[in-house]
């Protein structure tokens, strides 16, 4: 017994080793086999990461897996991914591995596909991207063309997606979360295929969604006649969302396409079946819904599917005198009548139409009736619709169980007819759009991601004209703002049906208008260092293209309150453009033109401002921009006249980022009073230069120009006066509150202290009083901590030295004058004397110096006179002796 077990164990181990080793031995052959199959059949770029062979996954059969199979197409769809499959597997007999693909067909028994994405596309010319099969010689037999024979008894597709898009008709069909299995015998001519399918289906035509992730389930037993290529429904059960359907009929493959003859209907007749069609995310559970009345869906689809035709169809949806009520909601929807048909009688796709003959209902005492016809669905769809009724919007969520981000409220009254085609809406051909009727809304609350606060419309009256919609009356509030408007809208249907911008011209009156109420908070999140950071930025609504002529009593922007605002506001392409806006502000007049744009990630602005008779103190106290341009001006009382041209970027709250502001300005100040306590620079200068009372500076007509860029303000030189002191100021400061200024004071000498005044009195010359000394005050630091340095001490010292030199020179001149008087009488012979005055400059101080010019030999005469005097004295002495 032990020997038998030992032998058995050795045999099993040997078999296991062989089964484990065979995949490695046949790996090259398998890859070559797959490449051979691809090269023979596919005209596209095919890539795969690996091929695996296993005997354990489907023992006793071999299982071949292809991993990460990607097929990309050539022209005219170059680079498009047609197929992306994570894993595709084939099961086959082990003996199939020993066949040569060029000699004998290889028989495949099962196929499994996991995580596939298939993108099918038709371009504008009708060319498909999936036509990638190699062109074969018509004379080659079928057996010679194929190296594979599919003797399948089971196949499956799991967790896959199929997307089909027709560029010409703008038709898109999607199958997502697609799971399908089929079992049967394909080797015999007639057999049965048992299938199970579930998927989420979406269908849109011209961007209008008819199905949106509607969940379908189909469990069907299909009779297969492979000789005739005919597949007939036998037992089946299908669901669209929760609506049950049963099918009868067949699909047959023919030379020109597929011949279809299918009929279907819902097996019951309860109105609950209608609620079951609505996606569960909107309708919630229908288990606890009470219904009355009937609901029937039935249809016939019959004809040829080919390149030029579709089957004819006759699909009807009807309900009469139905009602429903959710047990946990207070209101009932009743008197429901539905009569809708989807038809095509010719097989031409363009002749398909939808006729909503009746769609009526009642909630409480509100009756709502509507009808519509939609034709030419796949090209230029035409619509003719009528709506007539009254609807209390608050009752919708009280009667129908679905979630809204915000509760609806308001009374809607409508009696409107519209007729249009989509091309006219897309091309703004308003003359082809026919509207008529009236609509009104009372006590309506509107919320949107592009409005910061709910818009509460107390009443709005619209009149629908053939090409426009007239707003006869509109009264609303949002946040702190109130609005009263009239105007004209030119493309309401384009906005509602095609996502076009809402165009219009409006006259708006308001008592209070806060700009902040109309700024949207655009929230984007990103993870940084595993921490979620939220950044909010204000966006000007992108859906508006309107011109607003405004007359507003009070406008609030940030901390500013503007009075009697008049002007034109144009909102277009995420820009707000102000034209000829005037307002009362800071006891003066403000004129503004310019624009703000939020098109880019960082909002920008460009404005021209004109201010007349602004209150100086108030404007520089309340306006951060003014504070940054001239920080010292907040110490002044009086009036300001200025023109400013500026541009830059805005922060997330729409406040100017001062470091980005650039432009220029001209300012004229009429100052009546100066409060040095409000200006630290003036206060510090007062302590350093005591000969100037800065509260008495003459600023009655101060004019200055300055430029600013990248956070720096450069002030052009300007002059001011204090008594007989001229002051010249120039320099710059930054928006970060640092500064560098020079103030040059041309100071008369008399202001420079007692020592200087004593010297001036000694000199006793009127010209000396005209002497001025330039004293420079260098102002640095910041607004809050200014640093003052002057050259006053050295200036006074130099002036004192100069005055002493002038005094010396004056004394010398006086001595020379006395000698000249003595000698004047003696030197009168042959003498022609000219007295002149010479200006002598001593250390830059001008001093008068008299100079005698004589044509005779003055030295000789003086010598003779002095010699005679000395000789006479000598003789006299000698005689006394």
VENKA-V747075 format. One line per field, one symbol per residue. psi: psi as a letter, one per 30 degrees, with the letter a starting at -180 (. if undefined). burial: + if it has 16 or more other ideal C-beta (glycine too) atoms within 10 Angstrom, else -. A space follows every 50 residues. Layout:
# VENKA-V747075
psi=???
burial=???
This chain:
# VENKA-V747075
psi=eeeeeeeeeeeeeeeeeeeefeeeegeeeeeeeeeeeeeffkiljkklel kkkkfeehkglkkkkkkhkkjklakghkfkjekjkekkkkklkefffglk ffekkkkkekkkkkikjkjkkkafggkkfgigkkklkffkleffekfkkj ikfklkkkhlkkkkkjeefhkkkkjlhkkkkkkajfflekakkjlkkklk kkkkkhgkkekjhkkkkjjkjkkkjfefhkjkkcklklkjcgjkkkklal kkklefbkkkjklllkfagkffeeffekkffefakgegkkllllkkkllk jkakjaffllllljkkjkkkhlllkkfgkflkkahkkkjkkjljfffkef gklkjiekjklkjbgkkkklllkklhefcikkkjlkkjakkjfffefffk ilkkekkkllkkkkikkkklleeeeeghifffkjllalklkkhkkkklfg kelkjjjekkkkkjleflkkjekkkllkbgkkkkllakkfheeeeefggl ljklkkkkkkekjjfffgkkjjkkklkkhgkkkkkkkkkkkfgkilkjjk jkekkkjbgkjkkhkkakkkjkhhkjkkkhkllkkhgakkkkkalkkgel ejllljlkkkkkhkjeeeefefjeeeeeeifffffkkblkklkkkllall afghkkjfffklallkkkkjkfkkjfffjeeeeeeefeiffkjffgkjhf hkklkllkkhgkkkkkklklkjbgkkkkklalllfgglljlkjjjjkkff ggleeeeeeeeeehkffeffkkkkjkjjjablefikkkklgeeeeeeeee eeeeeeeeeeeeeeeeeeeeeefefeigkhkjkjklkkkkjjhgkkkkkk kkjkfljeeeeeeeeeeeeeeeeeeeeeee.
burial=------------------+--++--+---+--++-----++--+-+-+-- +-+++--+---+++++--+++++---+----++++++++++++--++-+- +----++++++++--++++-++------++-+-------------+++-+ -+--+++--+++-+++--+-+++++--+-+-+-+-+------+-+-+-++ ++-+++----+--+-+++-+-+-+-----++++--+-++++++++-+--+ +-----+-++-+-+++---+++++++++----++-+--+-+-+++++-++ +-+++----++++-+++++--+++++--+-++++++++++++++--+-+- -+++++-++++++--+-+++++-++++++-+++--++++-+++-++++++ +------+++++-+++-+++++-++----+--+-+-+-+++--+++---- ++-+++++-+++++---++-+--+-++++-+++-+-+-+++++++-+--+ ++++-+-+-+-+++++++++----------------+++++--+++++++ -+-+++-----+--+-+-++++-+-+++--+-+-++-+++-+++++++-- --+++-+-+-+--+++++++-++-++++++++++++-+++++-+-+++++ ---+-+++-++-+-+-+-+-+--+-+-+++++-+++--+-++-+--+-+- -+-+-+-+--+++-+----+-+--+++-+-+-+++---+-+-+++-+++- ++---+--++--+----+--+++-+-+-+++++--+-+-+-+--++--++ -++--++-++--+---------+---+--------------+--+-+--- -+--------+--------------------
